[in-house]
Amino acid sequence: MRLPRFTLAVMAAALFSTPVLAERLNTVPAITNPVVKKECGACHMAYQPKFLGASTWDKILGDLSHHFGEDASLPPQTVDTIKAYYDANAGDSLPGLLRITQQSWWLMRHGGVGHTRFAAAKSKANCLACHKNADKGEYPLD
Amino acid sequence: MPIRTLLTCTLCLSFAVVLAPAAWADQNSAGRAAVLAAYAAQARKADANFTGFSAARGELLYSSRHLKARRADIQACAACHGADPTKPGENARTGRPIDPVAVSANPKRFTALENTEKWFGRNCKEIIGRDCTALEKGDYITYLQSR
């Protein structure tokens, strides 16, 4: 009686933390669009579309003048180009959480990373501080 | 009289032929001159007494702390671009490296008006707390062109 319940709990936990998705995210397709590379990579690394769902990207790109506390506004036609690229290459995520660093798989994978390492990276947005080839879509486990 | 005109024309043409390659050789300088000319025209419109841009005023703008900055921890151009603009900088929020902003170290700086305007548009609001004037933009470029 106890064992099946435990098994069920493990299965439920596995479902909710979406380890399948996390496993897939060791590598993601690199960004190939030059406009996306230039504009999205101007202040931080250009994050690959696979990390969030299309509706979440749309929300982020729909309000670039309030971009996580920064005015990152761009001409409308540039935003359209970027939006089309992100929509076409998006992954899956639950609606609501806009930050990649708020996603359950991200939190699970970075749970063991200490404050000093994040402090040295300046920001959790700075993937390249630890993942040397993050801009190429490579996030190997270290 | 026609002979004089002909001579003048020939002189002009030969000058053009001699000088043109030099101009092509430095497209960056030409682009920057055009950007500065656009700001000079705006500055003249705003103030009839405008006499020119100043590297000294630009340096002051670059290195000063601006108390109206949107963030208390990022109050100067130098916060991201570095105290020495000939060295690479780093985005103070994200840690992303920034190519040097001084023209001597990065000749492509300020060579396209659209791109230059994009960055003044974002960073002036962020650091100075308002849009920069054409005079301030021209001073800034003139300073970084001298570095």
Chai-1 contact restraints between the chains, C-beta under 6 A:
chainA,res_idxA,chainB,res_idxB,connection_type,confidence,min_distance_angstrom,max_distance_angstrom,comment,restraint_id
A,C43,B,N91,contact,1.0,0.0,6.0,A-B,restraint_1
A,H44,B,T94,contact,1.0,0.0,6.0,A-B,restraint_2
A,H44,B,R96,contact,1.0,0.0,6.0,A-B,restraint_3
A,D71,B,R122,contact,1.0,0.0,6.0,A-B,restraint_4
A,D71,B,K125,contact,1.0,0.0,6.0,A-B,restraint_5
A,K122,B,G95,contact,1.0,0.0,6.0,A-B,restraint_6
A,S123,B,T94,contact,1.0,0.0,6.0,A-B,restraint_7
A,S123,B,G95,contact,1.0,0.0,6.0,A-B,restraint_8
A,A125,B,T94,contact,1.0,0.0,6.0,A-B,restraint_9
A,N126,B,T94,contact,1.0,0.0,6.0,A-B,restraint_10
A,N126,B,G95,contact,1.0,0.0,6.0,A-B,restraint_11
